[in-house]
Amino acid sequence: MKYKLISSAILSVFLSACGGSGSSSSSSEGTDTDSSSSDNSSSTGSYSGVPYDYVQYIHALNNAKLQQNNPPTSSSTSEVVDAGEYNGFDNDYFYLDSTTGWLTFEMTGDSKRSELRFVENFRTNTSEISTLSAEILPISPEESVASSGDGQEMTLMQVHNKGENGETDDTVLSHPLLRIVWDGESRTDDDTGDSYSNAYWAIIKTNAYECKDDSNPNYNDNCPDSYDFYYLADYDQDNATKFDIEAGDSTLIINVDGDEKVNIDITYWDDLYSYFKAGVYNQYEDGTSTVQFKSLTYNGTTLPSADLDSSSAPSDNFELNDWNLSIPTDDDNSGTADTIDEDDLSDGYEDFEYFYTNTDDGGMVFYVEGDGYKTSTNTSYTRTELREMLREGDTSISTKGVNENNWVFSSAPTSEQEKAGGVDGILDATVAVNQVSTTGESYQIGRVIIGQIHANDDEPVRLYYRKLPDNDKGSIYFAHEPRTGDEVWVDMIGSRDNNASNPSDGIALDEPFFYQIKVVGNTLTVTIMRDGKDDVIETWDMTDSGYDETGQYMYFKAGAYNQNNSGEDDEAAQATFYYLNNRH
């Protein structure tokens, strides 16, 4: 689903420091004109925008569906959004807070929820360890439960049972194996005997019996003692607390802020499937909960990935109906590189030299040598690269111009926005660069463009990966080309210098990383994300670059655009994409 962003206020620099968009620069955010967001005047939090626009949540949202009592007065839970369908979605109970920039869940009433249900069902007795990690901050929870006459408990994370077959049937218990909760009332730790209030707890089921109803034929005499309570940490109103859940090898482990708090044998759960949940589920009589997630990491990664089948063509793994492809061949004898149009590309096209599916991991491979055919006589370098085509095969729409095939900035005149196929844009990609050139002119060696915004004649951004032959890691940088004036270069990781030393925090060949190129108004934001490392974010003010003027149109590009035409004949560049999503 594609949608339009509209310009909104730029979040301040401290948002990044709080974790809203990473660890460095400020970022600009858009809201969706078609989203289901309504007036949040009744919300405890402060509405900002669409969660899926924030890179640190994309992977989790691609793997979970949203369940809510919507409206809260409803007694039944609805599946509001399917996994991977969050483009443009937010509402009063699921949104981004404007102060922190964090994913926010909100819900009113007892036994009501706004939760992510991760779609994969897993077994806890296999060698594969399933993990869910989150940094969580309930907002003023004691105020939320102040009017409650029965209970003061909010469930924040769960490992929930899904029965012996992983399906909804008679074997499905009504109990989770684990709930991580905030509780305002006093509880006693079953391990130490100490009591705490206003604290986080792990509530763990100690057997696999059906214990909800003593009239159930599976009810067992041990049911009254079916739960153990483990104190995890005191509530900290100023800081998010990090919880790491690991389930596998018949063991449940919970770490809190890096310290192991629970490590128990769960062999009794071996015959059951389970799944993760995260959000807020109220277990108190009256009030509204607001819970913010600074981060949410599923199965050890935040890097988004498509659902990849290594035996399928790229278009079966990726949505390619609004792209065409340039490859460095000349089968049509035009004297320039061949273009594969949107319809052919999305109908299973592959070229097993230049554009194909990696049979090992299902990634979409772009391969290009330095001496192939080029897209025009004015182009210096070869490419195997996608070009965004919002017309989706409708050849009555020109490829050029401010029209339904291209997009404009929201800082452009209103008349231009009304004609365009999109306003502002986001390009998300998870990619590994597999090969770069090693010979040739010093300024060309080792560099390849992996993502762009192209305008009529210039490029608002070109994103480069570069690895020099003597270095084992590569650098990331981008170029901004204003319509008038000098081109600007911005180093993000390492240096683009021809004699750069090995970047200590660089990216090796074959190492996956995520990039996001985002434009809202005249603000360009480029984000690089890697597992286990801080996000790297740079912004550029394009107010004086001339792209907000009448007649200026944009389109994204992604792939491998080799930036070396002076190397030996067998020199080539290759990049493999594991995720690709363009949004407007």
C-alpha positions as CSV (number, residue, x, y, z in Angstrom):
1,M,0.0,0.0,0.0
2,K,1.4,3.4,-0.9
3,Y,0.3,6.6,0.8
4,K,1.0,10.3,0.9
5,L,3.0,12.0,3.6
6,I,2.3,15.6,4.5
7,S,4.8,17.9,6.0
8,S,4.7,18.4,9.8
9,A,6.8,20.0,12.4
10,I,10.5,18.9,12.6
11,L,11.1,16.9,15.8
12,S,13.8,18.5,17.9
13,V,17.4,17.2,18.2
14,F,16.8,15.6,21.6
15,L,14.3,13.2,20.1
16,S,17.2,11.2,18.7
17,A,19.0,11.3,22.0
18,C,15.9,9.8,23.6
19,G,16.0,7.0,21.0
20,G,13.1,8.1,18.8
21,S,15.1,8.0,15.6
22,G,18.6,6.8,16.6
23,S,21.6,8.4,18.0
24,S,22.6,11.5,16.1
25,S,20.7,14.1,14.2
26,S,17.2,15.3,14.4
27,S,14.6,14.0,11.9
28,S,11.5,15.2,10.3
29,E,8.3,13.2,10.4
30,G,5.2,13.1,8.2
31,T,1.6,12.0,9.0
32,D,-0.6,10.1,6.7
33,T,-3.6,11.9,5.2
34,D,-5.4,8.5,4.9
35,S,-4.5,7.0,8.3
36,S,-7.0,6.1,10.9
37,S,-5.7,8.6,13.3
38,S,-8.4,10.6,15.1
39,D,-8.4,13.4,17.6
40,N,-6.0,12.4,20.4
41,S,-7.1,15.1,22.8
42,S,-8.3,12.4,25.2
43,S,-5.0,10.5,25.0
44,T,-2.5,10.6,27.9
45,G,0.4,10.7,25.3
46,S,1.1,13.4,22.8
47,Y,0.5,12.2,19.2
48,S,3.2,12.6,16.7
49,G,3.0,10.2,13.8
50,V,3.0,6.8,12.1
51,P,5.0,4.1,13.9
52,Y,6.0,2.4,10.6
53,D,7.9,5.5,9.5
54,Y,10.5,4.9,12.3
55,V,13.2,2.5,11.3
56,Q,13.6,0.8,14.7
57,Y,10.1,-0.6,14.6
58,I,9.8,-1.8,11.0
59,H,11.1,-5.3,11.5
60,A,8.8,-6.0,14.5
61,L,5.8,-4.6,12.7
62,N,6.5,-6.7,9.7
63,N,6.2,-9.8,12.0
64,A,3.3,-8.9,14.2
65,K,-0.4,-8.1,13.9
66,L,-2.1,-5.5,16.0
67,Q,-4.9,-6.6,18.3
68,Q,-7.1,-4.0,20.0
69,N,-10.4,-3.5,21.8
70,N,-11.5,-0.9,19.3
71,P,-13.4,1.1,20.6
72,P,-12.3,0.3,24.2
73,T,-15.9,-0.3,25.2
74,S,-15.9,-3.3,22.9
75,S,-15.7,-6.6,24.8
76,S,-14.1,-8.4,21.9
77,T,-10.6,-8.0,20.5
78,S,-10.2,-7.1,16.9
79,E,-7.1,-7.8,14.7
80,V,-6.8,-4.2,13.5
81,V,-3.7,-4.5,11.2
82,D,-2.0,-7.6,9.7
83,A,1.7,-8.1,9.9
84,G,3.6,-6.0,7.4
85,E,0.5,-3.8,6.6
86,Y,1.3,-0.8,8.8
87,N,2.2,1.7,6.1
88,G,0.3,4.8,7.1
89,F,-1.5,3.3,10.1
90,D,-1.9,4.9,13.5
91,N,-4.9,5.5,15.8
92,D,-5.6,6.7,19.3
93,Y,-4.3,3.4,20.8
94,F,-1.2,3.0,18.7
95,Y,0.9,5.9,17.7
96,L,4.2,7.8,18.1
97,D,4.7,10.2,21.0
98,S,5.9,13.6,19.9
99,T,8.0,14.2,23.0
100,T,10.0,10.9,23.0
101,G,9.5,9.7,19.5
102,W,8.6,6.3,20.9
103,L,6.0,3.7,19.9
104,T,3.0,4.2,22.2
105,F,0.2,1.8,23.2
106,E,-2.8,3.1,25.0
107,M,-6.0,1.4,26.3
108,T,-8.9,2.1,28.6
109,G,-10.7,-0.4,30.8
110,D,-10.3,-3.8,32.5
111,S,-9.2,-6.8,30.4
112,K,-8.8,-4.4,27.4
113,R,-5.7,-4.4,25.2
114,S,-3.6,-2.8,22.5
115,E,-1.0,-5.4,21.7
116,L,1.2,-6.7,19.0
117,R,0.8,-10.5,18.4
118,F,3.8,-11.9,16.7
119,V,2.6,-14.2,14.1
120,E,5.2,-17.0,14.3
121,N,4.3,-19.9,16.7
122,F,7.4,-21.5,18.1
123,R,8.2,-24.5,20.3
124,T,10.2,-24.0,23.5
125,N,11.9,-27.4,23.4
126,T,14.0,-26.9,20.2
127,S,17.6,-25.8,19.9
128,E,16.4,-22.6,18.1
129,I,16.1,-19.8,20.7
130,S,13.2,-17.4,20.2
131,T,13.8,-13.9,21.5
132,L,11.9,-10.7,22.1
133,S,13.5,-7.6,23.6
134,A,12.0,-4.2,24.4
135,E,12.8,-1.0,26.3
136,I,9.6,0.0,28.0
137,L,8.3,2.9,30.0
138,P,4.7,3.0,31.3
139,I,3.7,6.7,31.6
140,S,2.5,7.6,35.2
141,P,1.0,4.1,35.8
142,E,0.1,4.9,39.4
143,E,-2.2,7.7,38.1
144,S,-3.7,5.3,35.6
145,V,-4.8,2.8,38.3
146,A,-5.7,5.4,40.9
147,S,-9.4,4.8,40.5
148,S,-9.2,1.1,40.3
149,G,-11.0,-0.8,43.1
150,D,-9.7,-4.2,41.9
151,G,-6.1,-4.8,40.7
152,Q,-3.3,-2.5,39.5
153,E,-1.6,-4.6,36.9
154,M,-0.5,-3.9,33.3
155,T,0.8,-6.7,31.1
156,L,3.6,-5.4,28.9
157,M,5.1,-8.6,27.3
158,Q,4.0,-12.2,27.0
159,V,4.9,-15.7,25.9
160,H,1.5,-17.0,25.2
161,N,0.4,-20.6,24.6
162,K,-1.0,-21.7,21.2
163,G,-1.8,-25.4,21.9
164,E,-0.2,-28.6,20.9
165,N,-0.7,-28.1,17.1
166,G,0.0,-24.4,16.8
167,E,-3.7,-24.0,15.8
168,T,-6.8,-22.8,17.5
169,D,-8.4,-26.1,18.7
170,D,-9.4,-27.9,21.9
171,T,-5.8,-28.3,23.0
172,V,-5.3,-24.5,23.3
173,L,-4.9,-23.4,26.9
174,S,-6.2,-20.0,28.0
175,H,-2.9,-19.3,29.8
176,P,0.4,-17.6,28.8
177,L,3.6,-19.2,29.9
178,L,5.0,-15.8,30.9
179,R,3.6,-12.3,31.5
180,I,5.9,-9.4,32.3
181,V,3.8,-6.8,34.2
182,W,4.0,-3.6,36.0
183,D,2.1,-3.8,39.3
184,G,1.3,-1.0,41.7
185,E,0.3,-3.3,44.5
186,S,2.6,-5.2,46.8
187,R,3.7,-8.6,45.7
188,T,6.1,-11.2,47.2
189,D,8.9,-12.8,45.3
190,D,8.5,-16.6,45.3
191,D,12.2,-17.1,45.2
192,T,13.4,-14.6,47.9
193,G,10.3,-13.9,50.0
194,D,10.9,-10.2,49.6
195,S,7.9,-7.9,48.9
196,Y,7.8,-4.9,46.4
197,S,5.3,-2.5,45.0
198,N,5.3,-0.2,42.0
199,A,7.6,-2.7,40.3
200,Y,8.0,-5.0,37.3
201,W,7.3,-8.7,37.7
202,A,7.6,-11.9,35.8
203,I,4.5,-14.1,36.3
204,I,5.4,-17.6,35.1
205,K,3.0,-20.6,34.8
206,T,4.5,-23.6,36.5
207,N,2.6,-26.3,34.6
208,A,0.7,-27.0,31.4
209,Y,-2.7,-27.6,33.0
210,E,-5.9,-25.8,32.0
211,C,-6.6,-23.9,35.2
212,K,-9.0,-21.1,34.2
213,D,-12.2,-23.0,35.1
214,D,-12.3,-25.7,37.8
215,S,-15.2,-27.3,35.9
216,N,-12.9,-28.0,32.9
217,P,-12.1,-31.7,32.6
218,N,-8.4,-30.8,32.3
219,Y,-8.4,-28.9,35.6
220,N,-5.8,-30.3,38.0
221,D,-5.3,-30.2,41.7
222,N,-2.1,-28.3,41.2
223,C,-3.9,-25.4,39.5
224,P,-4.2,-23.2,42.7
225,D,-0.3,-23.2,42.8
226,S,0.2,-22.7,39.0
227,Y,2.1,-19.4,39.1
228,D,5.4,-18.2,40.4
229,F,6.1,-14.5,40.8
230,Y,9.6,-13.1,40.2
231,Y,10.6,-9.5,41.0
232,L,12.4,-8.0,38.1
233,A,13.0,-4.3,38.9
234,D,11.6,-1.2,40.5
235,Y,9.6,1.1,38.2
236,D,11.7,4.1,37.0
237,Q,9.6,7.0,35.9
238,D,12.5,8.7,34.1
239,N,14.0,5.8,32.1
240,A,12.8,2.9,30.0
241,T,13.7,-0.5,31.4
242,K,15.0,-3.1,29.0
243,F,13.6,-6.7,29.1
244,D,15.1,-9.5,27.1
245,I,13.1,-12.8,26.8
246,E,14.7,-16.0,25.6
247,A,12.8,-19.2,25.1
248,G,14.3,-22.4,23.8
249,D,16.1,-25.6,24.8
250,S,13.3,-26.1,27.4
251,T,14.6,-23.0,29.2
252,L,13.1,-19.6,29.9
253,I,15.6,-16.7,30.5
254,I,14.7,-13.1,31.4
255,N,17.3,-10.4,31.5
256,V,16.6,-6.9,32.8
257,D,18.9,-4.1,31.9
258,G,21.5,-6.7,31.1
259,D,21.2,-8.6,34.3
260,E,19.8,-12.2,34.4
261,K,16.8,-12.3,36.6
262,V,15.1,-15.6,35.6
263,N,16.6,-18.8,34.3
264,I,14.3,-21.8,34.8
265,D,13.6,-25.2,33.3
266,I,10.3,-25.2,31.3
267,T,10.3,-28.9,30.2
268,Y,6.7,-29.0,31.2
269,W,5.9,-26.7,28.3
270,D,7.6,-28.9,25.7
271,D,4.5,-30.1,24.0
272,L,3.0,-26.7,23.4
273,Y,3.5,-24.0,20.8
274,S,3.8,-20.4,21.9
275,Y,4.0,-16.9,20.5
276,F,5.2,-13.5,21.7
277,K,3.0,-10.4,22.5
278,A,4.0,-6.9,23.4
279,G,2.0,-3.7,24.2
280,V,-0.4,-3.1,27.0
281,Y,-3.1,-5.4,28.4
282,N,-5.0,-4.0,31.4
283,Q,-5.7,-6.1,34.5
284,Y,-7.3,-3.4,36.7
285,E,-10.8,-2.2,37.2
286,D,-10.8,1.4,35.8
287,G,-8.4,3.7,34.1
288,T,-6.3,4.3,31.0
289,S,-2.8,2.9,30.4
290,T,-0.2,4.6,28.3
291,V,3.0,2.5,27.6
292,Q,5.9,3.6,25.4
293,F,8.4,1.3,23.7
294,K,11.8,2.9,23.0
295,S,12.8,-0.2,21.1
296,L,11.4,-3.5,20.1
297,T,13.6,-6.3,18.8
298,Y,12.3,-9.6,17.5
299,N,14.5,-12.7,17.2
300,G,17.7,-10.8,17.6
301,T,17.4,-8.3,14.8
302,T,15.9,-5.0,14.0
303,L,16.8,-5.3,10.3
304,P,13.7,-5.6,8.2
305,S,13.6,-8.5,5.7
306,A,11.1,-9.6,3.1
307,D,9.5,-13.1,3.3
308,L,12.1,-14.7,1.0
309,D,11.9,-17.9,-1.1
310,S,15.2,-18.8,-2.6
311,S,13.5,-20.8,-5.4
312,S,11.3,-17.8,-6.6
313,A,11.9,-14.9,-8.9
314,P,12.6,-11.5,-7.3
315,S,9.1,-10.3,-8.0
316,D,7.7,-13.2,-5.9
317,N,9.7,-11.9,-2.9
318,F,9.5,-8.2,-3.5
319,E,6.7,-5.8,-4.6
320,L,8.2,-4.6,-7.9
321,N,5.1,-3.4,-9.7
322,D,6.1,0.2,-9.3
323,W,9.7,-0.1,-10.5
324,N,11.5,-0.7,-13.8
325,L,15.0,-2.1,-14.1
326,S,18.0,-1.1,-16.1
327,I,20.6,-3.8,-16.9
328,P,23.9,-3.2,-18.8
329,T,22.9,-5.3,-21.9
330,D,21.7,-4.1,-25.3
331,D,19.3,-6.8,-26.5
332,D,17.2,-4.2,-28.4
333,N,20.2,-2.8,-30.3
334,S,19.5,0.7,-29.1
335,G,23.1,1.4,-28.2
336,T,22.1,2.0,-24.6
337,A,21.3,-0.3,-21.6
338,D,18.1,-2.4,-21.7
339,T,15.1,-1.4,-19.6
340,I,12.8,-4.0,-18.2
341,D,9.4,-2.4,-17.8
342,E,7.1,-2.6,-14.7
343,D,4.8,-5.3,-16.1
344,D,7.6,-7.6,-17.2
345,L,9.6,-7.0,-14.0
346,S,6.7,-7.8,-11.7
347,D,5.8,-10.9,-13.8
348,G,8.8,-13.0,-12.8
349,Y,11.6,-11.5,-14.8
350,E,15.2,-12.7,-14.0
351,D,18.5,-12.4,-15.7
352,F,20.8,-15.0,-14.2
353,E,23.9,-12.8,-14.7
354,Y,22.7,-9.4,-13.6
355,F,19.4,-9.6,-11.7
356,Y,18.3,-12.8,-9.9
357,T,17.4,-14.5,-6.7
358,N,20.2,-15.8,-4.5
359,T,19.5,-19.5,-4.2
360,D,21.1,-19.6,-0.8
361,D,19.2,-16.9,1.1
362,G,16.5,-15.6,-1.3
363,G,18.0,-12.1,-1.6
364,M,17.5,-10.0,-4.7
365,V,20.9,-9.8,-6.4
366,F,22.1,-6.8,-8.5
367,Y,25.4,-7.5,-10.4
368,V,27.1,-5.0,-12.8
369,E,30.5,-5.0,-14.5
370,G,32.3,-1.8,-15.3
371,D,32.3,-2.0,-19.1
372,G,28.6,-2.8,-20.0
373,Y,26.1,-0.6,-21.7
374,K,25.0,2.6,-20.1
375,T,21.6,4.2,-19.8
376,S,22.5,7.2,-22.0
377,T,25.5,8.7,-23.8
378,N,25.8,11.3,-21.0
379,T,26.2,8.6,-18.3
380,S,29.8,7.6,-17.3
381,Y,29.0,4.4,-15.4
382,T,27.1,1.1,-15.7
383,R,24.3,0.0,-13.5
384,T,21.9,-2.7,-12.6
385,E,19.4,-0.6,-10.9
386,L,15.7,-0.2,-10.2
387,R,13.9,3.1,-11.1
388,E,10.7,4.0,-9.3
389,M,7.6,4.1,-11.6
390,L,4.5,5.1,-9.7
391,R,2.4,4.7,-12.8
392,E,2.7,0.9,-12.3
393,G,2.7,0.0,-16.0
394,D,0.2,2.6,-17.2
395,T,2.1,3.8,-20.3
396,S,-0.3,6.6,-21.0
397,I,1.5,8.4,-18.2
398,S,4.9,9.8,-19.2
399,T,8.0,8.7,-17.3
400,K,9.1,12.3,-17.0
401,G,7.4,15.4,-15.5
402,V,5.3,16.4,-12.5
403,N,2.7,13.7,-13.0
404,E,1.3,10.5,-11.5
405,N,4.6,8.7,-12.2
406,N,6.8,10.9,-10.0
407,W,6.7,12.7,-6.7
408,V,7.4,16.1,-5.3
409,F,8.4,17.7,-2.0
410,S,5.6,19.0,0.2
411,S,7.5,22.3,0.1
412,A,6.6,22.5,-3.6
413,P,3.7,24.6,-4.8
414,T,0.3,23.1,-4.0
415,S,-0.6,22.9,-7.7
416,E,2.5,20.7,-8.2
417,Q,1.5,18.4,-5.2
418,E,-1.9,17.9,-6.7
419,K,-0.5,16.7,-10.0
420,A,2.2,14.4,-8.6
421,G,1.9,10.7,-7.9
422,G,3.2,11.2,-4.3
423,V,4.3,13.9,-1.9
424,D,7.5,13.4,0.1
425,G,8.9,9.9,0.3
426,I,10.6,7.2,2.2
427,L,12.9,4.4,0.8
428,D,13.7,1.5,3.1
429,A,16.2,-1.2,2.2
430,T,18.1,-4.0,3.9
431,V,21.2,-4.7,1.8
432,A,24.6,-6.4,1.8
433,V,27.3,-5.2,-0.7
434,N,29.0,-8.4,-1.9
435,Q,31.6,-7.1,-4.3
436,V,33.3,-3.8,-5.3
437,S,36.1,-2.9,-7.7
438,T,39.7,-3.1,-6.6
439,T,41.6,-1.6,-9.6
440,G,41.4,1.6,-11.6
441,E,41.7,5.3,-10.8
442,S,42.2,5.9,-7.1
443,Y,39.0,8.1,-6.8
444,Q,36.9,5.3,-8.4
445,I,38.1,2.2,-6.7
446,G,35.7,0.4,-4.4
447,R,32.6,2.6,-4.7
448,V,29.1,1.7,-5.6
449,I,25.8,3.7,-5.3
450,I,23.1,1.6,-3.6
451,G,20.2,4.1,-3.3
452,Q,19.2,7.5,-4.8
453,I,16.6,10.2,-5.2
454,H,16.8,11.4,-8.7
455,A,15.3,14.7,-9.9
456,N,14.9,16.1,-13.4
457,D,18.6,16.5,-14.0
458,D,20.3,16.3,-10.6
459,E,20.3,14.0,-7.5
460,P,19.0,15.3,-4.1
461,V,20.9,12.3,-2.7
462,R,23.2,9.5,-3.8
463,L,24.0,6.9,-1.1
464,Y,27.5,5.3,-1.5
465,Y,29.2,2.2,-0.1
466,R,32.9,2.2,-0.5
467,K,35.6,-0.3,0.5
468,L,39.2,0.1,-0.4
469,P,41.3,-3.0,-1.3
470,D,43.6,-2.8,1.8
471,N,40.6,-2.3,4.2
472,D,38.4,-5.2,5.5
473,K,35.5,-2.8,6.1
474,G,33.7,-0.2,4.0
475,S,32.4,3.3,4.6
476,I,29.0,4.9,4.0
477,Y,28.5,8.4,2.7
478,F,26.1,10.4,0.6
479,A,26.2,13.2,-1.9
480,H,23.7,16.0,-2.1
481,E,23.6,17.8,-5.4
482,P,21.8,21.2,-5.4
483,R,20.5,22.5,-8.7
484,T,22.9,25.4,-8.4
485,G,26.1,25.6,-6.4
486,D,28.6,23.0,-5.3
487,E,27.9,19.3,-4.6
488,V,28.0,18.5,-0.9
489,W,29.5,15.2,0.6
490,V,28.5,13.9,4.0
491,D,30.4,11.0,5.6
492,M,28.3,8.8,7.8
493,I,30.4,5.7,8.6
494,G,34.2,6.0,7.9
495,S,35.5,8.3,5.2
496,R,35.1,8.6,1.4
497,D,38.7,9.6,1.1
498,N,40.8,7.8,-1.5
499,N,43.4,6.9,1.1
500,A,41.0,6.3,4.0
501,S,42.1,4.0,6.8
502,N,40.1,0.9,7.7
503,P,37.0,2.3,9.4
504,S,36.8,0.8,12.9
505,D,33.0,1.0,12.8
506,G,32.7,0.1,9.1
507,I,30.6,-2.4,7.2
508,A,32.3,-5.5,5.7
509,L,31.4,-7.1,2.4
510,D,28.4,-9.4,2.7
511,E,27.4,-7.7,6.0
512,P,23.7,-6.8,5.9
513,F,22.6,-3.3,7.0
514,F,19.5,-1.2,6.7
515,Y,19.2,2.3,5.1
516,Q,16.4,4.7,5.0
517,I,16.3,7.8,2.7
518,K,13.5,10.1,3.7
519,V,12.3,13.5,2.5
520,V,9.7,15.6,4.3
521,G,9.4,19.1,2.9
522,N,12.9,20.4,2.4
523,T,14.5,18.1,5.0
524,L,16.5,15.1,3.8
525,T,17.2,12.4,6.5
526,V,19.5,9.4,5.8
527,T,19.6,6.6,8.4
528,I,21.9,3.6,8.6
529,M,20.9,0.8,11.0
530,R,22.8,-2.3,12.1
531,D,22.1,-4.9,14.7
532,G,23.8,-4.3,18.0
533,K,25.0,-0.8,17.0
534,D,23.7,2.7,17.4
535,D,21.8,4.1,14.4
536,V,23.7,6.6,12.3
537,I,21.6,9.5,11.2
538,E,22.4,12.6,9.1
539,T,20.0,15.3,7.9
540,W,20.4,18.0,5.3
541,D,18.4,21.2,4.8
542,M,17.5,21.4,1.1
543,T,15.7,24.8,1.4
544,D,18.3,26.5,-0.9
545,S,18.7,23.5,-3.3
546,G,15.9,24.4,-5.7
547,Y,14.0,21.2,-5.6
548,D,10.8,22.8,-4.2
549,E,10.3,24.9,-7.3
550,T,7.7,24.4,-10.1
551,G,8.5,21.6,-12.5
552,Q,10.9,19.6,-10.3
553,Y,10.0,15.9,-9.9
554,M,11.5,13.0,-8.0
555,Y,11.9,9.3,-8.2
556,F,13.8,6.7,-6.1
557,K,16.5,4.4,-7.4
558,A,18.0,1.3,-5.8
559,G,20.4,-1.4,-6.8
560,A,24.1,-1.5,-7.8
561,Y,25.3,1.6,-9.7
562,N,29.0,0.9,-10.3
563,Q,31.1,4.0,-9.9
564,N,34.3,2.7,-11.6
565,N,34.9,2.7,-15.4
566,S,38.7,2.6,-15.2
567,G,39.3,-0.8,-13.6
568,E,40.3,-4.1,-15.2
569,D,37.8,-5.8,-17.5
570,D,36.6,-8.3,-14.9
571,E,35.9,-5.7,-12.3
572,A,32.3,-5.6,-11.0
573,A,30.0,-4.5,-8.2
574,Q,27.3,-6.6,-6.6
575,A,24.6,-5.9,-3.9
576,T,22.0,-8.2,-2.5
577,F,18.7,-6.7,-1.2
578,Y,16.7,-8.4,1.5
579,Y,14.1,-5.8,1.9
580,L,12.8,-2.9,-0.2
581,N,9.9,-0.6,0.4
582,N,9.1,2.8,-1.2
583,R,6.4,5.0,0.3
584,H,4.7,8.3,-0.3
